[in-house]
Amino acid sequence: MNKTGLLDAAEVFDAWRVIPRIILFGYALWLAYVTDRLLTWYMALPIPAQTAQASGFCLGTIGALTTIGGYVYRIYANTGRSWDTQGRVTTSSTTMEVTK
């Protein structure tokens, strides 16, 4: 492949935001796994051990991880490109003219 082809492939890879989507999907899978393990642990406790402290621990942990997930998604959604119809590509902090 020539340099132009590689640069075009890199541009497409960047425009599709492959790595941020993989990170976001990985976080969602990890959150589902942790939630499943935590709820499995809680349900396996004997009834007398299912106290307010154990319930609060589960609620607090799942709530904190879900809140962090909102921030992870916000970082993903607020970055990247904004394509307008005037031939300009705007990233999070710069604007440049695209000529073809």
LODONU-37259 format. One record per atom (N, C-alpha, C): x, y, z. Coordinates in pm, whole numbers, padded with zeros to 5 digits, always signed. Each point is the difference from the previous one (the first is absolute). Example, Ala and Ser with C-alpha at 12.3 -4.5 7.8 and 13.67 -1.06 7.14 Angstrom:
! LODONU-37259
+01319-00569+00780-00089+00119+00000+00090+00120+00000-00035+00105-00072+00082+00119+00006-00077+00109+00073
! end
This chain:
! LODONU-37259
+00083-00118+00000-00083+00118+00000+00088+00125+00000-00050+00101-00062+00073+00125+00001-00038+00083+00121+00073+00110+00018-00022+00084+00118-00139+00062+00000-00050+00039-00115-00132+00061-00009-00108-00099+00042+00013-00124-00043-00097-00103+00038-00001-00024+00150+00120-00003+00060+00008-00018+00145-00059+00119+00075+00025+00120-00052-00057+00119+00065-00152+00003-00013-00051-00044-00116-00146-00008-00017-00060-00103+00095+00068-00114+00015-00049-00103+00092+00003+00051+00144+00106+00073+00036+00009+00057+00135-00109+00103+00022-00032+00078-00103-00107+00099+00012-00136-00066+00024-00026-00108-00072-00126-00073+00018-00005-00063+00139+00111-00059+00043+00009-00060+00133-00026+00105+00108+00057+00119-00019-00020+00108+00095-00142+00054-00005-00057+00015-00119-00135+00053-00014-00103-00094+00062+00023-00129-00009-00093-00097+00059+00018-00013+00150+00107+00056+00053+00028+00000+00143-00001-00142+00056+00081-00084-00060+00001-00142+00036+00048-00022+00143+00112+00060+00037+00057-00023+00133-00093+00053+00110-00054+00123-00009-00094+00042+00106-00123-00089+00010-00048-00051-00112-00116-00089+00005+00035-00133+00067+00120-00050-00025+00044-00123+00065+00011+00022+00151+00054+00115+00041+00013+00031+00143-00138+00011+00064-00092+00068-00066-00136+00016+00053-00071-00135+00011+00012-00083-00103-00061-00132+00002+00064-00088+00108+00132+00008+00013+00070-00075+00104-00043+00041+00139-00020+00130+00021-00048+00047+00130-00139-00054+00029-00086+00001-00101-00136-00051+00019+00002-00149+00035+00084-00077-00067+00012-00143+00032+00054-00020+00141+00101+00078+00036+00058-00012+00134-00103+00036+00106-00078+00104-00024-00104+00040+00094-00105-00110+00015-00039-00062-00110-00096-00111+00007+00058-00117+00079+00128-00030-00021+00064-00110+00072+00006+00028+00151+00044+00122+00036+00011+00034+00142-00139-00001+00066-00099+00053-00069-00136-00001+00054-00050-00142+00021+00025-00087-00097-00042-00139+00012+00068-00068+00118+00131+00019+00013+00073-00064+00110-00046+00053+00136-00025+00131+00006-00043+00059+00126-00139-00048+00040-00091-00006-00095-00134-00048+00032-00002-00150+00029+00084-00076-00066+00012-00143+00029+00052-00020+00143+00099+00080+00039+00051-00007+00136-00110+00034+00101-00074+00106-00026-00103+00042+00094-00111-00105+00013-00042-00056-00112-00107-00099+00004+00045-00131+00064+00131-00026+00001+00051-00122+00062+00012+00014+00152-00009+00122+00051+00006+00017+00145-00123-00063+00065+00016-00056+00117-00118-00049+00071-00090+00120+00038-00127-00027+00017-00098+00107+00025+00039+00088+00118+00047-00056+00113+00037+00090+00111+00119+00091-00034+00084-00040-00094+00117+00081-00034-00033+00106-00105-00119-00003-00058-00039+00101-00098-00050+00124+00075+00094+00067+00062-00033+00115+00084-00003+00128-00082-00031+00107+00067+00000+00131-00064+00141+00038-00045+00101-00044+00074+00137+00031-00038+00037-00070-00131-00037-00126-00014+00030-00074-00124-00078+00059-00117-00126+00035+00023-00080+00062-00106+00058+00136-00038+00042+00077+00099+00060+00130-00027+00130-00010-00075+00078-00104+00033+00125-00022-00073-00028-00028-00148-00095-00087-00027-00036-00031-00139-00052+00124-00072-00091+00070+00064-00059+00119-00060+00105+00107-00025+00087+00023+00096+00104+00102-00015+00100-00034-00109+00041-00125-00005+00098-00042-00101-00059+00010-00140-00118-00054-00019-00063+00005-00132-00031+00144-00038-00045+00081+00094-00028+00140-00028+00124+00078-00039+00110-00023+00070+00125+00069-00031+00052-00040-00138-00002-00130-00029+00050-00045-00130-00089+00047-00114-00129+00008+00021-00091+00050-00103+00022+00150-00021+00024+00074+00107+00028+00143-00013+00129+00024-00076+00101-00078+00030+00126+00012-00074-00024-00031-00148-00088-00096-00028-00034-00032-00139-00060+00119-00073-00078+00080+00070-00055+00121-00061+00110+00098-00039+00100+00014+00085+00113+00088-00033+00082-00056-00115+00019-00131-00004+00073-00063-00111-00074+00026-00131-00132-00015+00001-00077+00026-00122+00005+00147-00038-00006+00089+00097+00004+00143-00030+00133+00038-00065+00110-00058+00046+00130+00026-00063-00003-00049-00144-00058-00117-00023-00011-00053-00136-00087+00089-00088-00113+00046+00053-00094+00077-00082+00048+00141-00029+00079+00059+00090+00044+00138-00017+00128+00014-00081+00061-00109-00039+00121+00007-00080-00032-00047-00141+00097+00012-00086-00021-00044-00137-00021+00117-00093-00057-00025-00112-00014+00098-00106-00145+00044-00016-00013+00122-00047-00130+00052-00038+00011+00039-00147-00066-00074-00087+00010+00025-00143-00109+00099-00040+00042+00113-00057-00100+00094-00048-00004-00002-00153-00090+00073-00057-00020-00004-00146+00090+00098-00074+00083+00076+00069+00084+00102-00062+00139-00051-00033+00029-00125+00024+00132-00054-00031+00098+00017+00113-00047+00030+00120+00088+00014+00116-00021-00120+00092+00108-00043+00057-00005-00108+00099+00036+00062+00134-00088-00013+00097+00024+00058+00132+00026-00113+00099+00116+00004+00061+00028-00093+00109-00036+00070+00130+00039-00053+00110-00041+00058+00128+00054+00141+00020+00113+00037-00065+00055+00132+00026+00047+00075-00124+00002-00064-00117+00053+00067-00118-00095-00018-00118+00014+00092-00096-00074-00009-00125+00099+00011-00113-00013-00084-00100+00089+00007-00116-00081-00017-00126+00049+00057-00107-00065-00011-00130+00042-00132-00064-00094-00068-00064+00028-00124-00071-00014+00029-00148+00104-00026-00076-00005+00021-00144+00021-00133-00071-00074-00019-00106+00014-00125-00077+00015+00032-00145
! end
